[in-house]
Each structure stands twice: as structure tokens, then as C-alpha cells.
């Protein structure tokens, strides 16, 4: 695998030496045995193990991509011009997306079997599940977590509770490190607005732009709530309605640093003051034609105007 990924011979030799020269011992009745050399695999808790595993599962990535190119399964098409997502990998977890067709399920199963035969790993199908994940934490969940925290703090139990000497709302404002779970959940939801502006090249943002027809150059998502939004994205989007004060703090402190102006909208983005220019000059914004003009183009026109060589004014006679 490392040779296919163009790792140099010396590097591969180093890795092989680290694996083949390792010696281990085991505890027998609390006493370590004599050291012996391992002939297969890596040591338990070996720091190199996760890195080597990532290299190995790259083979699964190649197999899935090959199956996609052959048309064995199609994945999910995100919007008209959006990307096609077939699989996502993180460490030893893999998410595979396919259409609800029997032939695609069989194709993916064949890919997994080929991976097992090629690399000697075993796929645990009993741990393969399908689940949905929500974002907004329900009120009863927040109260349950706070109840567990309170019992731990005051030494109570499920069978017998103790008197709480201080109100829980005051404890969350103290320096004891006890956080307000509801406020923390709302802040984490709002953090996705920050990530939307920062992670412009990420896959998740490209998917959202394609699905909800958003401009890839926007720094904040469209503030439009409708029935087409997924549950997760709706929870993130409605934070500016449910918590306007928290959202105002975010907008007042999140400003754009101007570079070449190629991704900043002259009228709609916050780049010159604390609010967009369309709200500072509403009358002018109402009569202009291009309301989504890019700052870079405006600056280019201004620089071109500055380069024009105007002669000094003088009286001219134009008569014949």
C-alpha cells in the first residue's frame, strides 16, 4: 500500500523495521515474562497503529471510487450543480451513500468482501447501523443532564435527594466550571454560522450550497426558513430568530478582513462598518441595478478611474 502511494523505499524500510524489531512481554500472575519478538501485527496501543490503519483503509477508498466510476452505485447527488457524495471516512468509521436499489447494495457488499480478502481485515456487519442525528437539544434533555450534575454536586442519588444549598442558575454563573447547558447548546449552534464563513472549501458547505441554492461566495447562509430545510439545518438557521441578542453579539464581532475583494459583496457584506452598506444607504441601494456587486470589481473600477490622465481645466474655443 505504501509503495502504491509513492512512499520512498527508505521510509518504507523504517516502518518495516519498527514493526519487525519490536519486542514485548506479558504479565503472568503480576510478573512480566521474558521478552519475545512479534511475528504478526502490531503491539497493542502501538502509537503507529492508527496511522498505519489510515493507510490501509485508503485502499477501501480506492475500491469505492473504482466502483463508482464503473457505475456500480451512484451515491447522492446534491442539487443540480452540487457534488456527488458516495462515501465519507473518519478513522475506522465509513459512511457509504447509495440509491435504494438491490443491485447497488450487492455492489457495495462485494466491495467490502474484496477489501477483506485483499487486506486481511474483517468487516463487522453487526456494528453497521443507520441512524439520524438531531442538533437542537430538547428542554427535557437539558433538565435531565442538569439534574444529574446537581445530584453529583450535592451528593444525592436516585433514591434519596439532598437539599440544594444554592440555586442552579447561580452555580452556572460561578467560577466552578459548571456551564449553562442550554446557553452552551445555543452557542454551538451559532458556531456553525462561523464555520459556514470560514470553511468555504469544505464538502459539507458545498452540499448545503447546492441543496439550498446558496451562493458559494456568501459569508453567512440565507436567513430563509421554509419547509424544505432539514431538521438539523433548521435548528441552526432559526437561532437568529430564537436568540436575537446572542445573534447580534455574533454579528457585531464577526467582520470581514478585506483582501482582494473577490468574495466580498460591496453592499450586502459587513466590511466597512458594523452593518452592511445597504442599510447605511438604503435610498442608493434601492436604485442601483447590481445589488450583489463584488467589492473587487468596484475597487478595480475606482483604480482605473484614478489612472486616467485628465488635463488641467482651461477655456477652449470650439467655434469654426
N, C-alpha and C positions, 0 to 999 in steps of 0.2 A: 504493500500500500504506500509506504513512504517513498519507494522508488518511483511509483506511478505519479506521485505528487512532486517529483523532481527534487527530493531531498538529496543533498550530496552524499557521496559514499562515506566520507569521514564522519558526517553527522549520524548516518545510519549505523556505522560501526560503534560510535559512542553509546547509542541507545542499546544496541545488542549487548555490549559489554556490561552495561549497568544491569541488564536483566539476567545475563548468564552468570555473572560473578557474584551475585547476591547470595548470602548465607543466612540461615535462620535457625532459631531454636524454639522449642515449645516447653511450656511449663508442665511438669509431671508432678502431681502432689505438691505444688507450690515451688518446686525446684526446677531451674532451667536445664534442659537436656543438652547434649553436645550439639554444636552447630553442624548443619548439613546443608548441602547445596541443592537449590531448587532446579528441577529439570523441566517444569512446565508452568506457564502462567506467571503472574507477578505476586509479590507478597501482599498480604492483607494490609490495608491502609498505606500502601506504597504511594508516595506523592506523585509519582509518574503515571499512576493508573488512570486518573481521569483524563489526562492529556492524550494518552495512547488510545483510550476509548473513543475520544472525539475523532481521532484519525480513522479509527475503524468504522464508525458509523457514517463517515463521509462516503464510504462505499455504498451504504443504503441510499444516500442522497443521489449518487450517480445512477443507481438502479432505478429509482423512482423517476428521475429525469429522463432516462432512456425509455422507460415505459410510456411516459407522457409523449415523447417525440414519436413513438411508434403508434400512438393513438389508442393505447390500451385503456387509459382512463383520462378524463378531461379536466378534473379539478373544478374550481369555482371561478367563473368569470365575474369580476367586479365591475359592473357598469358597462357602458358601450365601449369606452376607450380606456377602461381600467385594466389593471394587471390580472393575470390568471394565477391563482394560488392553488398549488397541488399538495404541498406539504410544508410543515414548519418543524424545525428540530431545535431542541434545547437540552443539552447534556444527553441523558439516556431516555428522554421523552420525545416522541414523534407524533405529530398530528397529520393525518392524511385526509385530504378532501376529495370527494368523488361524487359523481351523479348517482342517484338511487337506481342503479341498474345492476342486474346479477352479473353480467359479464365484466363489469368494472370491479366488483367485489372479488371475483375469481382472479382477475389480473393482479390485483394488489396482494392477494394471498399467495400467488405464485412468486411475486417479487420478494415477499418475506421469506418464503421457503428457499429461494435461491440465495438470499443473504445468509440464511442459517448454514447452508451447505458450503458456501464459499469461505466463511469466516469462523465457523465453529461456534457461533453464539446461538442461544436458544430464545426464541420469542415466547413470552408468557402470554398466551391469549386470554387466560383467566383474569389478567390485570388490565386488559384492554376494555375501556369503557367509553361511553358517550355521556356527556353532562353539559349543562348550561350553567353559566356563572353570571350573577347579578352584580350591580355596583352599589346602589344606594342601600345603606344598612337600615332595616326596619326598626321602628321605635322599640318593639318588644325585645329585639335582639340587643339593642343598646342597654335597656334596663336590666336584662339578664346578665350581661357582662359586668355592669356596674354593681349588681348585687353580689356577684362572685368576688369582685375586688373588695367590696365592703366587708364581706364575711372573713376574707383573708386578713384584712387590716385589723379588724376588731376581735378576731379570734373566735368567731361564731361557726356554726355548722348548719347542715340542712335540718337537723333535729332540734337544735337549740340555738336561738339567736341572742346576741348581746346588745346592750344599749349603745347606740352610736353617739359618741360624745360631741362630734362636730358634724354640721351639715355637709353632705357630699359635695354640694355646689361650692362650698368654701375650700374643701380639700383640693378640688381640681384647679383652684386658683393659687394654691400654696406652692412652696418650693420642694415638695416631697416627691416630685416626679410623677404625680398622678394626673393623667391627661383627661380632658373632657372628650369622651369618645365621639359624641355627636359632632362637635366642632372639628375634631381631627378628621372624621369621615368627610365632612363638607370641604375641608381644606384639601384633602387628597383628590376629591372630585374636581376641584378647581385647578389642581396642579395639571390635569390633563389639558387645560387650556394653554398652560405654559408649554407643555410638551408639544402641542399642536404647532406652536410657533417656532419651536426650536428644532424638532425632528422632521425637517422638511423632506428629507430623502428616505424616511423610514417606510416600510411596507404598509404598516397599519394606517398611516396618513394617506398614502396613495389609494388604499382601498376605500377610505372614507370619502376622499375627494371624488372618486369615481361613482360611488354609490349614491351620494347626496348632491352630486353636481356642484361641487365647490371648486373655486379657483385655486390651483396649486400654489399661487403666489401669495395667497391670503395668510395673514399672521394670526388671525383669530377665526374660528369657524362661523358659519352662518347662524345667526340667532333666530332661527325659524323652527318652531315646534309644530309638528304635524303627525299624523297617524303613521306615516311611513318610517319614522325613526324607530330604531331598535330600542329595546328596553334599556340596555346599557348606555347607549349614546344619548337617549332622552334624559336619563338621570344626570349625565354630565352636562347636557345643554341647559337644563332648567335651573341650574344653580344660580344663574344671574337673575332669575325671577324669584326663587325661593329665598335667596340670601343676597339681596341687593347691596347691603352695606359691605359685606365681605367681598363681593364682586367689584365694588367701587374701589376698595383698597387695592385690589389686584390691578385694575386698570390705571390707577394713579401711579403705581410703582413700576409698571411694565411699559417701557418705552423702547423705541427702535433706535439703534445706532446707525446713522446713515453711512453707507459705503459708496458704491457706485449708483445707488438708487434704482437698480434693475428690478427689485422685488417690492418696492415701497410705492403704494398708491398715494399720489400727491394730495388728494382731497380726503380720502377715507381713512388713512392710517395716522396714528399718533407719532409724529416725527419732529414737529417744530415746537409744539406747546403741549399742554396737558390734555387737550381734546383735539379731535380731527379738525382740519380747516373747514370742512363742510358745515360745521356748527359755528365756527367763528365768523364765517362769511356766507350766511345762508342765501342771501339775495344773489350773490355772484355765483354760488354753486347751482342755484336753480336755473340760471340762464345759460350755463356752459353746456356744450354738446357732449364732450367726452368726460363723463363723471368718474371714470375709472382710470384716468391717465396715470402713467408711471412717472415717478419723480425723476428718474434718469433722463427721460425724454424731455421733460421740462427744463432740466439743467442744461441739456445739450443745446436746446434752442436758445437759452439765455447766453451760453458761451459763444454760440455762433453770432448772436447779436452783438456781443462785446467785441468780436474780432472784425466787424465791419469798419472800414476806414471812411468815416464821414469827413468831408471837407468843412472848413470853417464857414459860418454863415456870411453871406455878402449879398449886396444888391445886384441883381442881374437884369439886363435889358433883353427881352425876348421878342421885341417887335422887329419887323422887317425893315 
